[in-house]
Amino acid sequence: MGDRYFDFKEDYKGQLSLIALEDIRAMESDLGLEVPDLREFRRNIVVSGVDLNGLVGKDFRLGDVELRGVEQCKPCPWMDESIGAGAHAALENRGGLRCRILSSGILGKGELSLEPSV
């Protein structure tokens, strides 16, 4: 996965991180720039059409993997260097979602449905 927190702590709150494409595009629009490589945001998965902040404290499924939204990802000050001046402030409250993985499964590249857990 290439994640620096892989195998960090069993109960680590940021086992998986998500960011919404709409929030990335809004930040680009606010700052008048384009980020060609979405890996600069250092999130594991980019999703679309989902209010990630609304998933804090909730269980949901991404594909066949069950997750729990733990907290918002706070943007890091270094984002001003790696993405562009003002990125840190522009991503406040839209930096993504830290998740705990509740079940194993396979996530592939492409479209996956994100649904509330029953």
C-alpha angles and dihedrals in degrees: 000000000000092000118149089213096053107129089001099132128341094235097036111150094221101054089136130016129204132190129188118240089218090060091050091050092047090053091048090050093047092052099035094237140110124225106210095188114052090196086080087079090061095221122135099226135022113212132184134211095021131114097223095184088059090060096064107122093011134109117228141159127243105193103317096331119101115218139177120218105229107174144326116281107243114219116245123235089236087071087080087065101038098040106019144286111303096020093116093056094038091057095053107129090005103065095111139256132293112218139192115221110234101176137020123248144127125278115194133190114273136040120350128170120241112208137168114258116250 
